[in-house]
Amino acid sequence: MSAALLALGLTALLQAASEPFERASAESQGLEPRAIEALDQLVKSWVASDTVVGAEWAVIRRDRLVHHAAFGWRDRESQQALKPGSIYCLRSMTKPVVGAAAQLLLADGRLKRDSAVAEHFAPFDSERTRAITVEHLLTHSSGLGLSSLPGRNLADLGGLDAIVELAAAAGPAHAPGSAFRYSDDAADVLGALLAQRSGASLEELLRSSVLAPCGMDSTSAAPWSEPKLRERLCSAYIGEPGAWRRYYAPDDPAPFPFLLASQGLYGSVLDYAAFLRVWQGRRAPRSQFALPPEQLARALTPRHRASLATGFRSLECWYGELMTLWIDPAAPAQARVVAFGHGGSDGTKAWAFPQLELTVLYFTQCRNTGTLVEFESAFERELVAPLRGRAQAGPRSYAAGELAEFAGDYWEADDQRTQHVTVRDRALWLERPGAWQLELVAAAERDRFHLRLSAATRVEFERDERGRVIAFKGSRSGGGERLTRIDAPPPSPTLAELLAAKREHLGESQLAHLGPVRAAAQTSFSSIGLTGSCELMFNGLAQLASTWQWQGPGPERLTLNGAEGWRQPPGGELAPLDAAARFEALVDHPLLPLADWSELYAELRVLARFEREERALCLVRGVPAHGAPHTWTVDATSGEPLSLQTQLRVPGLGEVGLRVEYSDWRELGGVKLPQRQNGRFSRALGEFESRWTSCERAPQLPPDTFARPRQR
């Protein structure tokens, strides 16, 4: 044998020895090659359509690597291709790794589930937080909020102990143990507790007790400081399909100055597969490491129904101890858990099916990508259902005209609210104003659909004897409320009567004479501890210039001038607004409730009249030519706008539901303006309050007030 062949053989031997899984064909492991190819083509199509910048996925069956592929870009700007073995920010997939370390400390007695957090951290020794235990932290039932970090500089905090103080100061939103509330704060408090009880830093603890014993050599809290990992590290992108923006590159400063138990690890697809193998009760190769069986059983016991998106049609999403569980509610108690795993908000997810000896992983670097749930639904149909002997039929197809039969406004009697079905981009969408707007995916059966981001949430339409759609029923696991289609507006007040009452009550006739106005406001987001102040100037609905100064992230600027508009986010570039974004920006305009709605909206109608707290109210629906619809609740007698429900596009979060309530109306120049707004965003931003601190007519605004701003 030549020296070259000997070297080549030795290299191959060393590579095989270092790989955590032996390779095998799909057929040899009982999987259909056609199913693997179908999933490959699906991921390729997402890359080709810019639904994701890049994606890597793998299938493991019976501890054999059946398939491992990557498509797209690791860094699109420099045209670096994504390859198998790349390193991704795991975000919340860090939590199960921290959970594994917690199980080891629980097993040796250094940590106890029923131990009060207040026994270890003085900031929790208060009436509000004293009842929170270690088990509450493990199961996301402490009541602590999602995160205390938005708007704060991590480098200024110094470490996990500072997050402990912030979380304790915010306190729980509900009695500990009474409900599921996903919480990064709870995970970070647990991380600080593990470091305290082990006598090591959290990073040292995870490395010595979990990562090294599992053979996770490509997982680290600081890959940018390790050359062999840095060269494989993915850039991270934020935005939405077709509009991804790189927000982190490997050459940028470290995003995390210390390890966050909620989201701080980076790792590879096969490293995480090796980690999940240990959670399935099997030892890591060349290691005696294993999690204690009794700890595994406890951690993988369903505790709370989880409000997490899922693409599985036949399984419910629950939560154990820092691990997501998918259960079959119809199975015997001892066999209810079909799968477990976790996802991360930067676009990563992994699933283990112990009874099927199957592990599937899908990693992207696109924050909040909807493809995580879509991939989940696809591989359930292609891989999981056949292995479980429950083959799933493909979705029924509908022509555009058939989809239009479902479109309409539907009345939710119990909540006295509406939901709306629309056709967009040859797909059906369901909107709950102020909450969400989600795509519906057709089931195999006629008139049945499910939410694309939650296959467990089903929608079944009902027809009358003539075949006309008259209602639908939405449910998660049986039951569900029936929503009836709104065929005609209420007899009174008519739209014309309601708008006339609104004009008279608010003094809209004086709006043209109001002239320029200068105002200031204070806003606070209670759920994330973010506060800010705003200076704004406006001249009618067409012109607005506002500058928000947020605590921490810096100023945010918005300018509207007729058909033009610009926004500059904190620390970002000034960008022009398209027609839809300009309309969405009107939500920030003080004159929106006073505007002539008949001119503002392309379609305007009264949906319903109802009573609430002995007050007659009307729902008014305004559909613009561009942008999301507005659903107003107004006083049926005076026409005064009480609240607005809509959707906004928020960078990094996508479409977010918004509800705003208007109050404290005061007169200025014969016009009534709302001086206070209370509202809620449907996702991470939570509740807010905004109050005007000053408001005055200002005839001498600078001449360039509403001109295109300069980049600052």
C-alpha angles and dihedrals in degrees: 000000000000122000090245092054091044090052091047092050092047091050091051091048092051091047091050091049091051096048112095093217134041115233123245139166121263092241093054090057097046098259128127114244087212090062092051091049091049091055091045090054091048093055091045090053091054091053092046092051093044090243083134130009092225140341139195125195140175141189123208123186125180089350091304123120103234099173137003122171141154131200136185129013136335086194115007096190093061094033094241108162121230111245133187109273097039120151120244136186101254095199107177092008082080089073097073090049089054087045090056091054089048091053090055092051090047090051094053094043099248088117131035127201095221094047113120115238087224089068088067105028122045095206088067093055095099135105092258098049106025093096095058112111136188089259090056089055091049095050102039090244099115092100091234115143128258095263142337092202106083110108093017131107108234091207089061092054095059099204150339093297089069090054089051089058093047093048092048092049091052092047129190124315092213139016109293111260095016100100146003115264116167107231134183087184090060092051092048092049088051090050090054090049092051090052091050095048094044097045091230135093114270090248092052091046094052093045096050100036104035118004100049096040090050091050092243096155093155096055120093144150090226112031091158088069094052111073096206091054098037092061089057097042116121125227112239125232134201132191128057140295110308092012107064117156123195109239099170133030127180091250092056122099114279109279093210117047088189135018115276113206089211098056118345108112129097123201151144133265096250093044089058091046088055089051092052089050089064090050087057089062098258125125122244114252115264089012139089091213117129135149114247109263094229091052091048092051092050094046093050095049112112110249108164137014102247125222091219126131115256136178095201111116097194102037136070123224116237136159132236124174107327089324132099114230130199113204138188103229091199095055125093113274094255092053101038096106106082098166143001136192140107144248136221128219093232088069109277133123141165134192131194122196104192097184090051093041086230131137124182126186131186120183129182131161095225113111117236094357114176090216091086090072094038091053089049091055092046097050091045088059096041103037115008102044094052091048090051091047091244105114113193123219117232122256121282114248124230131194117233091257091052092052090052089062090070096048117107148088118293128197121229101205101189095051095031090230137117135239122199133211117203138170114236128167091352091303135102119247130192119207129193102189114242092008116058148327112211137173119249119222120207119245123213092261122077116263093009125117140161133210111268090224094045118030089184090066106081132190122200120186123214127215133199126232090278092055095252118143107246106162146353136217122215123198145156103202109000128307115050135157124284114231117201124215116251106233101173138011119257114273094245144069095021119213091256092051092048094049091047091052090048093051093051096043096050098036094241091164088069094051093092089056096046095088125186118350131198119202142164130208143183121219132187133185102207098190094057100028094241121148133178146164129228136206113196139175126189140174111194121319093298097065131053135153118183135170119195117197107200125196103254109352097063134233127339119201131199128181128181123185113169110287092359132075141166136194130193114192121208107291092355139111125275108256134184118243123235121223094272093047091049090054092047089051089062087077085077092051115104091214097056094098089050098046123117095260093193088066097036098057130055089212126026128174143154108245104184147348118217144155124250123173090348091304125118111232138177132208113221122191121205119187114191128208088246130018136026122323122257122226113197129195108208137175106264092219106038099024090229110160108238102175144358128213122193146126127260131193107238118187109249094012103057118209110005127187117238132193119186126186119200124211145143094062114196133181123248119173092342093309125108115227128185108242095188135049127186120184152141136233112216095230139038099328093065126177125000141180126204124188129181113235095187139006129179141156109257116191093174105064116156110270093241095049094116098028123111105291122237118246109263 
